[in-house]
């Protein structure tokens, strides 16, 4: 249960700059591992969008999130951290929430200080609970974990509500309450980041969104500059969902043309092969297990 948490804790303690692409299913997390990234992070927004077909507006429940994260975490060997939204209630709820995510095999959890129901961190209309109430949530999270290796990441959305001064006060208080990492979402500038890093005095993570495409909220900042500012980790929660949407949309456009014209099209530039899918998902290893454990002639004939 705690092996990946210990891997992640060791990586965090090593001082290495961590890049955690956002994942939301078996394909995305296996692709992250295959690409050589050392960690992945579930995106609550992406899971809500893909699992429920709904906006990231506090619709997804605890059980839906935990169960989905369990499947994601167990399918790879790299540490996966989970987005636990607001912790699904008061400090007592947070206690059980953290235990359930830890049992699901994740390496760490994000808990945020938004009111419930929460919203995507880059949407307007956010609000935050009192800092004193969230401090109790952090204390509850730290008390709940069975292995101290599990990383508790405190996210604050206070910049949009209380400005950078309020966010810095919260970052310091959350770290003093026991948070292992601070995540100030929707930072607006390098100055915001530098001030959060100075205030937190524990590792700071920043949401770089699409990673390879700019957006109208947090600016795209080069990794060397983020390192110089003292950032220890970035997450890329929107990169893979956006890439998937783009790829599927383009393939569907081509398929609509095929339907209209009746002419076949061969577009390997748009699609991986079935062999690629099978390799990604471990079919060869599954067949090796079959060869060892099953009489395949009996399986094939049903006798």
Secondary structure, 3 states (H helix, E strand, C coil): CCHHHHHHHHHHHHCCCEEEEEECCHHHHHHHHHCCCCEEEECHHHHHHHHHCCCCCCCCCHHHHHHHHHHHHHCCCCEEEEECCCCCCCHHHHHHHHHHHHHCCCCEEEEECECCCCCCCCCCCCCECCHHHHHHHHHHHHHHCCCCCCEEEEEECCHHHHHHHHHHHHHHHHHHCCCCEEEECCCCCHHHHHHHHHHHCCEEEEECCCCCCCCCCCCCCCHHHHHHHCCCEEEECCHHHHHHHHHHHHHHHHHHHHHHHCCCCCCCCCCCCHHHHHHHHCHHHHHHHHHHHCCHHHHHHCC
